[in-house]
Amino acid sequence: MTASGPWLHCADGRRIFDGSSGLLCVNVGHNSSKVAARVAEQLSRFAFGGAAVVRPRVQMELVERLCRAVGRLDDHVALPTSGTSAVEIAVCLARNIARVRGGERRRHILTSALSYHGNSALTLALAGNHARRPRPEDAFGLGPAFPAPYPPTHEHGRAKRACDASCADEVAVAIDSREAETVAAVLLEPVNGTTGGAFVPPDGYLRRVSELCRERGVLVIHDEVLTGLWRTGTPLASNHWPDSDPDLCILSKGLGAGYASVGAVLVSPEIAPLLRHEDADPLPAMGTMAATPLQAAACLGVLDELESMDVDAFRARGERLGARLRDLTERPSVRDVRGLGHLYGVELAPGLLWPLMEEIQKRGVFFYPFTGTGHPRRSEGFVVAPPLNSTDEELGFMVAALSDAVDALERNQ
């Protein structure tokens, strides 16, 4: 098999449109010439160099470019090896900062019931993804602390009202029930990823979470592993709402874009100096393969691709994609379509996911199934997240194949 742009070319001559950017990471398409040029240039010099021996010139260029790309110009940056390791580093840094600020008891990291933050023992135990939760005896006593602001996990009892910014009060309740002096940070996805399938928070929710946390001396960490670097139509998903900037921000998928295993933790300049305070614990190690020159070169190629995009045209494509996908909600098989930019969740009526996936793949398109919300209202569906540089024609092919597959499925029911 070979691949180019959004297409996978099979040995039997078929081609498949990659409607989920691999595992929601191949944001600039396959076989990027810009990434290849950066990697080849770096390979001709050297691939690995420990920062204690070789001046990290390429890595420092990446840090500067990355901060500029997401509009956090003065942040301090750590470059670990993956999204999972970036979450763990962010947890360590948040606890360290909280304790230096005078919170010796601050260790709790609070997450939502619809969250996913990585694939290690710690991050799986912290998060609320029901399909990947460890056994109770293996979860270190950890687990989600508050409902996400979406109907599947926050039904408001008998009120049956829609979620709004006041749902952030659940975060305050979770902090106060543990005593604020024991909580280091709240960790959340600004836009839900693959657990619920691209749920978007109510307007004002993220700002209210920030306000409530700062009133209590609690840090805010945004997990933008999946949503960062333009996936939702803005550099960061939090950019959709004013006054929602976190204290720490985690990136990964959109930075490595499938070309390199890399993560990034951005720490705001107001708190980063505390990590060098005499009372701070030693900083967590990044690891042998963290941000090697070769990885950094690949990431610079990804940023080259992203910066070459016509932003207005890109955003318009995302809006057209969303409108066409939402038309599917007129079909009885499709319960809901939600999302932003180039990230959408298509929720289906029960029992239809795998039959529809088969019909879609017959028509030359691949989508990534999301794991659903579990009890009490189980959901199933798939994520539509094509490469950001897909053309209108390519996106039209993808949506037409999906629509035709839904028609075929409903005819055969």
Phi, psi and omega in degrees: 000144172235171181212147175205136182057230178268010189250138170256125183256115186274158181297334181273008177097346178287158170232147183235131177281127183275085186283358178233018177050053185068238172261054180057041181228334187280067190290334181250020177080169180276152171059047180291128179291326180291318177295316181300320181294317179297315182294317180298318179298317181289322178299327180290345180257292174190152184261327185230140174201116178296139184298337178284345184247316184248129179301126186280063184297312183294319179296320180292324174297319178297316180301314180297314180295320182295313179299321178293321183295326183256006175072026176240071197295328187255011180293154168266146190228134168251144184237080177282192194267349184193176176295317179299312181294329177295320176298315180296320177297317180299320177299313179299315181295318181298316179297320180297313181297316182299320181289321178296327179287003176107012181252071184301335182268358187282111179220337185291139172242118187259136181229173183262165183286356180235033189255158170218129186227022176128177194242029174258171180301319181291310186290326175294323180290325179293322194270174187251009180297109190297328184286340185240009177297135175289165174302150181308321182288347180254005189262008177058020183076011183263162177171170182297150188247342184210154179288145172288154186278053181224146186308323183300329181245356182221087188263359173059032178059230183278351185294325179056027180271164177286155175290148176215189185299334181293345176298341176297340178300334177297329177293317178299318179300317181296321178293311185293329180292339178260358190075120184304330183290354178254357186257125178273316187200157167253128182247121181212160174269120180303320170235131183299145182265247188258003176286306178260341179093068169064038171293141180250131183290157176297151176304135178088348184296309184296320178297317180295321176301315180299316180299313182295322180292316184290330173300333184254008180071024183257135179282156176244126177244127175257123174273098178251030178307315183269323189268343186291158178063057164082003182301324181263009178103355176225161182307317173234148180299326181295342179296345179291343185230130182293153174058038182241014183294135179275170173284322176230143181228135184248130177235158174193288190306312182287345179274311176281332175053030180085354181265336181212144174274108187205153173224172177213136172242118180258129183241129185297150184293341180290330185246341184303321180301337180295338179291343178256007179295151182297337179270357181287146173291161175303140180295143178296140181292146180280332182105157184303315186263022180281119174049057172293162177305323181292318176298315180298322178297317178299317180295324176296323175296322176298315178296325174303314179298313182296320182286344178275352181288145169281106189298317181297317179293321179298314180295321179296321176299318179296320178294319178295321178299313180299319180296317181292322178292322181292337175299336181293342182291351174285347180273142180297336182284340188254115181282320188198151169228129183216158177143188182213151171062244177245037178221114180222146172251131176251107181267134186249161171297151184304140175086000186256351187302302187288322173301320180289320177302321178295317179296320181295316182292331173300332183263011171083033178224141176245134171234160182259121179288140174265159194278348175085169188264353177069203181291143006269341180246096182289138178232159176210152181172199181217161182259131174258113185210070183291162174308144187293338180260021172294147180275166175302320180297317180293319177294325176297318176300315182298312182292321179297319178296319179295314180299317180295323178294321177297317177302313182296319180297316183290328177295326185271358181285000000 
